[in-house]
Amino acid sequence: MPLNKDALWYKDAIIYQVHVRTFYDSNGDGIGDFQGLEQKLDYLQELGINAIWLMPFFPSPLRDDGYDIADYTAVHSSYGTLEDFRKLLDSAHERGIRVIIEMVLNHTSDQHPWFQEARSSRDNPRRDWYVWSDTEARYQGARIIFLDTETSNWAWDPISKSYYWHRFFSHQPDLNYDSPAVREQMWNVMRFWLEMGVDAFRLDAVPYLVEREGTNCENLPETHNILKELRRKVDGQFPGRMLLAEANQWPADLRPYFGDEDEFHMAFHFPLMPRMFMGLKLEDRKPITEILQQTPEIPPSCQWSLFLRNHDELTLEMVTDMERDYMYDMYAESKTMRLNLGIRRRLASLLNNDRRRIELMNGMLMSLPGTPIIYYGDEIGMGDNISLGDRNGVRTPMQWSGGWNSGFSLAEPERLYAPLIQDPVYGYPAVNVLSQRESEHSLFRWMQRIIAVRRSTGVFGRGAIEFLYPANHRILAYLRRLGKETALVVNNLSNSAQAVELDLRRYKGNILIEMFGNNIFPRVGDLPYLLTMGPYQFYWFRLRRV
Amino acid sequence: MTETMSQGTTSRGRAAVIRTELKLEDEAFLTDDFLRQLINVGEVDILVGLPTHNNAKTIGSIVHTIRSGILQAFPRERVVIIDADGGSRDGTPELVTGISIDDVRPASNLYALRTLHSISTKYASSPASGVALRTILAAAELLRAKACIVMSPESANIESEWLSKLLRPIYRDGFDLVTPTYRRHKFEGLLMTNLLYPMIRALYGVRIREAYTPEFGFSSRLGSQFLGQNNWNDGTGGAGVELRFTLAAITGGYRICQSFLGEKDRVERHAADLVPALRQTVGTLFSALEPDFPVWSAVAGSQPVPTVGSEQEVLLEPMRINRKRLREMFSTGVAELESVFQSILSPSTLTELQRIARPGEEFHYSAELWVRTAYEFAASYQKSVISRDHIIQALAPLFRGRAFTFLMENRNGSANDVENSIESLCLEFERLKPYLLEMWK
């Protein structure tokens, strides 16, 4: 299956997020690798996704799961070789699967040679590749992001006897984007991978590239200028490639990252995700519709990226204090489930393994405006292990079968990079790919179906949205329209059956065709269209004039 | 803490059966449009009921205060405000529904975690508190509200904390009925302090200061029980239904507490207001005594009910009251209604009343005489010696006489003096309860 040549391919994508380390170990060393991932591409093709997003696989001391990069143009030896990566890339492309890789622009590991040089003396030519200060008093307007571990954005370097700037962990010094040499070098890094054939970058932590006194050092115009320059180079030299922004910001602050179609192609919609969970627990669409009402229009070629869970904690930075307290109480009753300003749990365990709620959340993920991202293992309902530190509880080995090491690795269990999930509900004997492939009604099979339905039409990836606001606030209903095609989505956020009347008068004469079973529903007339819905049920209808 | 009631268990079992039979009838009086609104609201945790009729002058600020109180104290709960309107023509329902918060109507300067519904229905009959309460109770049952309150549409001095004070004991602490206590002037609410409170306390054994009040909170089980068992078609239009509700809670063995709300706005009363007030309160109480006889006849003494905050606070500033007119109306009434009183009162009581009514006599309507009067009225009401409404009307001049004495006795009294005076009266009602029982037989 050749790659789709459409330059807007990302609008129709279903992205699967995976860490090479976690997926499949081909050489029995207990760590997933490129060859292992390549062997599992058939599985991903079977699932129906058409893009994979690989978390950092670069050489790294792995103090932040690879987001602390020590060499941008090589791969971590645990995962294989550069040649292995090339083969993975080619194999994915042969299956019509695009490959998105991480690019951590903001900072390096403190083990990166650049930083080692920079700290070696104040006169080193690379000294200004990082941000130094003799005092901690600079940039006091910048918040501390990792509140649980860091007390300052400055860290003392005993070698050069000065402070260096870091927005994340202290072992991740920020690069200095006021340096032309840094900007040039980071473009060289990106070009290296683009020339190899990667289809897109997920650019990590982009709001923080530039610091300015008297600001919060986020979303600064200078940062946008740097990003625009990168986009110009990508478009000029590698047309059809895509840039995805990781900017955990409010919608209004996110909008500039799209620019005039000259900055990012895509950006994560961070504020939406916690509100989907909130709406579900409240049984009220208000949090969801309100944040989408506040979401500005984006240029035609741009796209939101939606997700339910990812490798990080379920971030609660973009909610109010009251909402955060509510989310903690509802979804993280144990303090050990909380990390920084978030909740470190997987989708299935957040939803108490309730299949109906898992389906409803995926239904919204697939039908709200944007490109959906599925976090590895969530398609089979994998659980988490909160006894593991940091965010490692949601980064455990993929559960392929109920056999040795869950089919992930032939290594001795103690050599695995992380312990397997073994509890009775989410453990690999109960939750694994093999058994779910065997069952027609498994979550995996259901995910296959919904992905296929989503991909059967362009309306969800590219269509406009219009909310219907029925008087029953437990019902989230919207129309998606693209050209002559119209889809109606109705979600019951409630744990109980609901009746809802929808004002569809302007579609009088249309019949509704339920998109999963292709069954016909009554014709729309002058009266409000009455639907009754079971607990957590959702409908996708195609409107068709007959 | 008073937990004296226990006889409600079996009656509640019967109530469930009765509820099933009455359900269709109960819900049939709700309009289709209102039912549609209730469907859209769905299950709620808290229901705030507002019985309104042409309250546009006050209702706006009241519903805004209610909304603030809800958002402050119950931001996570599912709440609905329901206006049961008796046909307002001044835009009252629109003022109530206008405070809804949802994704189409966000509230400025207020943050709501979830949708707050505020809906309204107009019932078919003329304005009546009984129909309004019945509508609210039916809605509460359909929406499975865990805790409910009824708020007065005229409480101009309502504070947002009232919501929490009335709801929290039900929602968090498992009480079934919360009645308010207020900070009042020592001469406000004389009918309550000189008759209703002491008589209910003596007969039913429960010390509820404000058994008849436009603001109260209740649980779903109490609301459902009352909805099913109350006779809604007794021809009274629901007058005094709030008092019947309280008495139903007592006789049903429900958990009752009081909550101190603060200052109650002072309402100007006119002489002509007394008889309607007596009908609603004393008439309701007297009517209830007959069916409730098995309960109150078995009660001796009285017990306090748990109270959140002060039980009662008293304001002492000077207040202008036409005491002379009270005495005149008493004396005139005793003279003009002699034949009526002969049917109602015992000869000794009537003689004593006539004695103190005479000009020149030092006027003192003693507690003992007042209690005997009240009990003889209650017994005559039970026996229907004359028209029951005439009996209630005949009580008006005598109550004025008692009020005159209370005012004179406490003219310079401190808060403690006033409270002691009320307590003495209560004890007199309790002491003479056998007298009523004797007459009842």
Contacts between the chains, C-beta under 8 A, distances in Angstrom:
chain1	res1	chain2	res2	distance
A	278	B	113	7.9
A	282	B	76	7.9
A	282	B	113	6.8
A	282	B	114	4.8
A	283	B	42	7.8
A	283	B	78	7.8
A	284	B	114	4.4
A	284	B	115	5.2
A	285	B	103	6.5
A	286	B	102	6.3
A	286	B	103	4.8
A	286	B	112	7.6
A	286	B	114	5.8
A	286	B	115	5.1
A	287	B	113	7.7
A	287	B	114	7.9
A	289	B	103	4.1
A	290	B	103	5.6
A	290	B	106	7.2
A	293	B	103	7.1
A	320	B	111	6.7
A	322	B	75	6.3
A	322	B	111	6.8
A	322	B	113	6.1
A	323	B	113	6.7
A	326	B	76	6.1
A	326	B	113	6.3
A	467	B	103	7.8
A	469	B	103	6.5
A	469	B	104	5.3
A	470	B	40	7.7
A	471	B	36	7.9
A	471	B	37	7.5
A	471	B	40	4.0
A	472	B	39	7.0
A	472	B	40	4.5
A	472	B	42	6.9
A	473	B	40	7.3
A	473	B	42	7.9
A	473	B	102	6.0
A	473	B	103	7.6
A	473	B	114	8.0
A	473	B	115	4.1
A	473	B	117	7.6
A	474	B	42	5.9
A	494	B	42	6.9
A	496	B	42	7.4
A	496	B	43	6.8
A	498	B	42	7.0
A	499	B	39	5.6
A	501	B	36	8.0
